[in-house]
Amino acid sequence: MSQAEYFATPDLDFSFPTRLGIVHQVAVSPAAVAKGKGVRSAMNPSFGDIYDRYQKLTLTTHLPAVIACSETLSLGKDQGFIPQPGYLYFLLQGQMTLAFGDEQNLVGIVIAHMPLGLLEHYCPSVALYYQCLGECQLAKITASDFERIFFHSSPGYMQELTTILAYMGIFALDAHYERGSQTSFQTIKSMLSRYLYRGEIDGGQHESLSAFIIKRTNLSRSYVYQVLAALREGGYITVKKGKLISIDRHIPEKF
């Protein structure tokens, strides 16, 4: 299932023109960029490799059992969602974001196969907020049915659930590292890689580069614009209509 996220906000033309990268950038030749190749090498191999590995896993054998006892729930674009106590949800169609506490504290995208409401069910004090990026369809099941399916019916289902939870933790740690241990410039630099990678795996990024950063960090709008403008004018990145097209040169750790 495709996992994309977008947040449309007006941009300043992009005379000033953003997320993730635990390892440094790799330069991409203009010739490779022109041919549409070499983009992945400029991205963060940590996030990319982990995401690719997750996408290749077979983690859906439990779905028929889930759907058989489920109620279908449909949600509209931009609609917020908070799981009802005593129920868990499986995203069958569409894309959703996850925020901690309220919609301003964005954690990231809801990864494929993630049982919505699972964390809240076992830790009721946690408050998570979900929002649809487009029309979404969910399978709603009771907590007792969830436990019956995953805990008592099949070791294979339990293995799938454990794998999903493991990757949820990995992606959460990845986001925590990104936001907590990098300088402001390094955060912006790393988001360039994440932005390109999102576009590659999801068939195109809908939000602007600056909006992508601003929504996911506490960096000021003016600082983000200033750094992106400098990177663009220095020939490090190519931006068109507010969207990042390519990373054209190795970006130093300090700028």
N, C-alpha and C positions, 0 to 999 in steps of 0.2 A: 504494500500500500504506500503510495507516495506520501512523503512527509514534508510539506512546505509550510512556510509561515509568511504572512505579509501584513503590512500596516501602512496604508496609503496616507501620506501627509504631503502637503504642498512643499516643494523644495525651491530654493533660490536659484533657479535656472541651471545652476551648477557651473558657474564660474567658481563656486566653492562646492565642489562636491565637498559592511563595515562589520565580523565577530569570530573568533576562535583561532587558535594556533599555538599549540604548546611547543612546537619546534619552529625554527626560523624558516623564512621564506626561501624558495629556490627560484632563481631567475628563469624567466620564460623568454625565448627569443621572439622578436617581432614576426619572423617568418612562421614560427609555429603558431603564434596567436592568429595570424592572418588565415592559416589553414584550419583554425579551430582546434588545434592540437596543443599539447603541452600544458594545458590549463591545470590539470590535476597535479602535475609536478610542482606547481607553485602554491598548492594548497597545503593545509595542514595534514600530513599523512596520518597523524594520530587519530584525529576525528574521522577522516575519510576512511581509513582502514577499519576502524571499529564499526562505523556505520555500514560499510560494505559487507563486513562479516555478518552483522546482524540481519541485513536484508536477505542474505543467502540462506539463512536458517529456516527450517520448516517448523513453524510454531503455530500451526492452525488446525491440527488434528482434533483439538478440543472443540472447535467452533460448532460442528453439527450438534454436539451434546448441549452446548450453550443455547443455540438457537431453538432447539426442540422445546425448551422450557422457558423461553424468553417472551417478553412483550416488546414490540417495536416502538421506538421513540424517535420522532423526527424533530429536528431543530433547524432554525433558519440561520442565514448568514449573519454574523456579528452577534448572535444571541448568546448571552451568558448562561452558564450551567453550573449548578451545584448539586452533587449527588444526594439523593434522598436516603436518609438513614435506613439501614436494613437491606439496601439494594446495591448491586454492582452493575457496571455497564461496560459493554464492549463496543468499540467504535467500528462499525461495519462499513461506513462510507463517509467520506469527507475528511477534514483536517481541523484539529483543535489545538489551541495553545493552553498552557498551564501556568498559573500565577500563584504565588504564595501570599495568602492573606487577602489581597485585592488585586484587581487587574493591572495595577501599576507595577507590581513586583513580579515581572515576567521571569519565569524559570526557563521556559523553552517550549518546544513542540511536544505534543503528546505522541510518544513513539508508537509505532505499530504494535498491536496486540496488548497494549497496556490496559489492565482492568481499571477503569475509572471508579473511584470510590473505595478501592482496596485499602489504601493508606488511611483514609478517613474511618473506615470500618474498624480497623485494628488499633487505631490511635485517634479516638474521637476529638481530642483537643486540637488536632491539626486542622487548619482552614485552607483549603485549596479552591481556586477559582478557575473554571474552564471557560473558553470562549470559542465559538465556531468561526472558522475562516471562510466558510461557505456553507451550503446546506449539508447537514450531517444526519446520519442514521445510526442509532444505537440499539443494541440488544440489551434489555434490562432484565436482570434475574435477581432472585432473592439471595440473601447471604447464605441461607441454608442450602439452596441449590448449588451455589458456588462451591461450598465446602464438600457437598456430596460429589460433585463432578471432579474436583481437583484433589481432594484429600482421600476419597474412599473408592473411586471407581477405576482408576487407571494410573499405574506408576508413570506411564508415558505423559499423561496430562500434568502430573506433578513436576516432571522434568521440564516440560515446556514452561510452566509457571515459574519455576526456579530460574530458568534461563532468562525469561523476560524481566524478572525482578533484578537479576544480576546486571543486565544491561541498563535498566533504569538507574541503578546505583552508579554505574560507570559514567553515564551521561551527566548525572547530577554532580559527581565529583569533578568532571571535566569542566562544567560550567562554573563551579565554585573556584577552581584553580584559576580559570581565565579571569574572573572578576576580582579575585582577592590578592593575587600575587604578581600582577603586572603593573607597569607604569601606565599612565593614561595613553601615551603614544603607542606602547606595545599592545594595549587592548585594541586600539583602532587598527593597528597593523594586523593583528590576528583576525579581526573580524572581516578583513578583506578576503582572507582565505575561506572563511565560513560562508560569506556571501556568494562567492563564486561556486563553492561546492553545492550549496543549496540550489542554485540555479541549474547546475548540471544534473543533479539527481531528480529535480522536480520539474524539469522542462521549462524553466524560466522563472525569474524572480519578479514579483509584482511590486514590491515596495522599493523606494529609493534607497540608495546607499546610506545617506545621512540618517534617514528615518530608521533604518535597520540598526544603526549604532545607538542612536539616541534612545530608542525604545528599550534597549537591553542593557544600558549602562546608566550611571549617574553623571556622565560627562555632560558638560554644558553644550548647548547648541552652538554657541559662538566658537568654542574650542574645536568641536568636531568639524565645523565648516572651515576653520583656519587650517587645520592639519590636512584635511582632504584637498583643499585648494593648493596647498604647498606641494603635496604629493603629485597632484595632477600637473601643475605647472613645472615641476621638476622632471617630468617624463616617467615617473614611476608607475603611474596607473593611467588607464584610458577610461573615461566616463562619458556616456552619451545620455542625454535627457535624464540626468540624475542617477543613472544606473551604471554600476561597474561592469565594464566589458572585459578588461584584462589587467593583469599585473605584468608590466613590461620590463621591469628591472628589479634586481635584488634591493630590497628595502633594508637599510641599516637598522640596528637595534636602537640607536639614538639618532635623532633627526633635528 
